[in-house]
C-alpha cells in the first residue's frame, strides 16, 4: 500500500492571518488576567450591593 500526502497548493491561510490570531489571543489573555472577576461595574450593578471596581 502506497501512502501519499495531499497538500493544498493554494492555502487560504496566510502568515498575516496566523500572526493576527496569535496577537488577538495574547490580548484576550492579558485582559482576562487584569480583569477582576469579584468586582462589579458601578454603572451596571444593581442596588444589591457588591464590590465596586
Rosetta blueprint (number, residue, H / E / L):
1 X L
2 X L
3 X L
4 X L
5 X L
6 X L
7 X L
8 X L
9 X L
10 X L
11 X L
12 X L
13 X L
14 X L
15 X H
16 X H
17 X H
18 X H
19 X H
20 X H
21 X H
22 X H
23 X H
24 X H
25 X H
26 X H
27 X H
28 X H
29 X H
30 X H
31 X H
32 X H
33 X H
34 X H
35 X L
36 X L
37 X L
38 X L
39 X L
40 X E
41 X L
42 X L
43 X L
44 X L
45 X L
46 X L
47 X L
48 X L
49 X L
50 X L
51 X L
52 X E
53 X L
